[in-house]
Amino acid sequence: MKTQFALAALVALSSVVGSNVHAQSKAAAAKPAAKVEAMKVDAAASVITWKATKKVMGGHDGTVAVKEGSVEVSAKNEVTAATIVADMTKIQNTDLASSPKDQAKLVGHLSSPDFFDVAKKGNETATFKLTKFTKKGDGYVATGELTMIGQTHPVEFPVTMKVDKGMASAEGSVKVDRTKWGLKYGSGDFFKELTADKIINNEFEIGFKLVAKK
């Protein structure tokens, strides 16, 4: 009798647990998924800028072409995912526009193994992948991973963003220590023999203006 009673209790308990699990699963399935709008980055309407400085006066600036990218935006206009790919084979200089020869020489140097080594497989692009997007004041803070010349390191920077009628635009900038990615050329931290006028600061600035559409 005791055995039969125990078995009956076990069956009853299993039935109750099973009913609860089924009810919870049914409720979860009935709850509508959060709406997310997928957008494609408009490469032609977007641009990435760069600015490098020297220890004693001078420096250079330019652009890098946006190759592709994607952005996901929630119904609350919050970015839930984003990936931006830069075409490192299309590095350009802007401050030496009056001297095409010097301009071409600088671009060639930046593209060489001294810097981004764009001819090497895997170095043709640089990628930023968003991991977190947080509201702060009137803007946002983007946290993510920047991959270039085969290395990935975290970055964080402020962003201003606008979403309207199926289009998103974002603007911001971040300063990165290039030596973390192995870009040591001209760094006084690694080449102690360099005179002050030859030293290139470790930090350089990356700016961006991005447009994404449905």
JODA-V851247 format. One record per backbone hydrogen bond with DSSP energy under -0.5 kcal/mol. NH is the residue of the N-H (numbers start at 1). CO is the residue of the C=O. If there is no record, write none. Layout:
nh=NH co=CO
nh=NH co=CO
This chain:
nh=5 co=1
nh=6 co=2
nh=7 co=3
nh=8 co=4
nh=9 co=5
nh=10 co=6
nh=11 co=7
nh=12 co=8
nh=13 co=9
nh=14 co=10
nh=15 co=11
nh=16 co=12
nh=17 co=13
nh=18 co=14
nh=19 co=15
nh=20 co=16
nh=21 co=17
nh=22 co=18
nh=23 co=19
nh=24 co=20
nh=25 co=21
nh=26 co=22
nh=27 co=23
nh=28 co=24
nh=29 co=25
nh=30 co=26
nh=31 co=27
nh=37 co=73
nh=38 co=36
nh=39 co=71
nh=40 co=213
nh=41 co=69
nh=42 co=211
nh=43 co=41
nh=45 co=42
nh=46 co=42
nh=46 co=43
nh=47 co=209
nh=48 co=64
nh=49 co=207
nh=50 co=62
nh=51 co=205
nh=52 co=60
nh=53 co=203
nh=54 co=58
nh=55 co=199
nh=56 co=196
nh=57 co=55
nh=60 co=52
nh=62 co=50
nh=63 co=92
nh=64 co=48
nh=65 co=87
nh=65 co=90
nh=67 co=65
nh=67 co=85
nh=68 co=85
nh=70 co=83
nh=71 co=39
nh=72 co=81
nh=73 co=37
nh=74 co=78
nh=75 co=35
nh=77 co=74
nh=80 co=72
nh=80 co=78
nh=81 co=72
nh=83 co=70
nh=84 co=128
nh=85 co=68
nh=86 co=126
nh=87 co=65
nh=88 co=86
nh=88 co=124
nh=89 co=124
nh=90 co=87
nh=91 co=88
nh=92 co=63
nh=94 co=61
nh=95 co=61
nh=97 co=94
nh=99 co=96
nh=103 co=99
nh=104 co=100
nh=105 co=101
nh=106 co=102
nh=107 co=103
nh=108 co=104
nh=109 co=105
nh=110 co=106
nh=111 co=107
nh=112 co=108
nh=112 co=109
nh=115 co=112
nh=116 co=110
nh=117 co=112
nh=118 co=111
nh=119 co=111
nh=120 co=117
nh=123 co=120
nh=126 co=86
nh=127 co=147
nh=128 co=84
nh=129 co=145
nh=130 co=82
nh=131 co=143
nh=132 co=143
nh=134 co=141
nh=136 co=139
nh=139 co=136
nh=140 co=159
nh=141 co=134
nh=142 co=157
nh=143 co=132
nh=144 co=155
nh=145 co=129
nh=146 co=153
nh=147 co=127
nh=147 co=145
nh=148 co=146
nh=148 co=151
nh=151 co=148
nh=153 co=146
nh=155 co=144
nh=157 co=142
nh=159 co=140
nh=160 co=171
nh=162 co=169
nh=164 co=167
nh=167 co=164
nh=168 co=212
nh=169 co=162
nh=170 co=210
nh=171 co=160
nh=172 co=208
nh=173 co=158
nh=174 co=206
nh=176 co=174
nh=176 co=204
nh=178 co=176
nh=178 co=202
nh=180 co=177
nh=181 co=178
nh=182 co=179
nh=183 co=178
nh=184 co=182
nh=185 co=114
nh=187 co=184
nh=190 co=187
nh=191 co=187
nh=192 co=190
nh=194 co=191
nh=198 co=195
nh=199 co=195
nh=199 co=196
nh=200 co=186
nh=201 co=53
nh=204 co=176
nh=205 co=51
nh=206 co=174
nh=207 co=49
nh=207 co=205
nh=208 co=172
nh=209 co=47
nh=210 co=170
nh=212 co=168
nh=213 co=40
nh=214 co=166
